């Protein structure tokens, strides 16, 4: 029976290495697909326009009346 355990461990190790290899290959494919698809804002223009509203509008502060 002791001769079966090393074989089982060898199979588990082989399966683990095979799984790791598959994950590495999938990760490489994912990296290759994502290259060149990102937006770098090379035009220098932000995606956000007029974030603060018109500058001519002055905010009005009032005290709370009564109490």
URZIRA-V650739 format. One line per field, one symbol per residue. ss: DSSP state (2 for helix, 1 for strand, 0 for the rest). phi: phi as a letter, one per 30 degrees, with the letter a starting at -180 (. if undefined). burial: 1 if it has 24 or more other C-alpha atoms within 12 Angstrom, else 0. A space follows every 10 residues. Layout:
BEGIN
ss: ???
phi: ???
burial: ???
END
This chain:
BEGIN
ss: 0222222222 2222222222 2222222222 2222000000 0000000000 0000000000 0000000
phi: .ddddddddd dddddddddd dddddddddd dddddicdcc hddicddcbh dciddddcdc cbddcia
burial: 0000000000 0000000000 0000000000 0000000000 0000000000 0000000000 0000000
END
